[in-house]
Amino acid sequence: MGNILEIKNLTVEYFSGNNEKVIRAVDNVSFCIKSGEIYALAGESGCGKSTLSKAITKLVFPSSGDILFEGKSIFNQKKDQKKEYPKCVQMVFQNPYSSLNPKMKINDILKEPLDINTSFSKIHKKALISNILDDVGLTDSVLELYPHEFSGGQRQRIAIARALILQPKLLIADEPVSALDASIQAQIINLLKDLKEKMNLTILFISHDLNVIRYVADRVGIMYFGKLVEENNVSDIFNFPKEEYTKTLLHSSPKLAI
């Protein structure tokens, strides 16, 4: 099983308003994600997890280092590769209410990625939308509704459907359940696991909650103040943590009933 993504000595810096202060959000981080696995990044808020995910999706650019997708740098792509990359890597955000356009009906939200990235016929697009809704446990009856007409869990299912409509190879799930009630968290986590198997996905799962990660992940990387301080398979992280920060996270996470 080869690597689908390689993070190499990645550093991402932000600058204050007057450019006098540098904030190093990601500090010389390196790790690999194997094709077909769920790799989790854990750590408290502000440790650099989300910034790293934004670098992978090219929403921010690194100060140094590189990111390789299927062996090729995402920052040195030819024109056709630049067009293909957004289809291959998609993200599900933390809060589905803020990540879905409140003025767009669900049909338009799901059709927009297809309109931008494909030349499929209307009939083909309609079939893809119907299929992906079925995959996330919804029906075509939602298509003429707006995001505010759904519960948080339903909105997150719609957000997942939007991310998967282009059939990406890598899905980045950035705190996808932290804004949901505990019982709904379990449903969404199980949905992601089922979709991973059904669609042969690779998932980068970002969370501050190690109990969620214990259930969903194959391997875990622990971030602290922008650095990757520990990495191992999920069993060893939970049974034989090496770093004091990892032990603190383990003891501070509430139990999740899945």
Summary of the structure (lengths in Angstrom):
residues: 258
radius of gyration: 18.4
end to end distance: 28.8
largest distance: 55.4
contacts: 814
relative contact order: 0.17
helix: 41%
strand: 26%
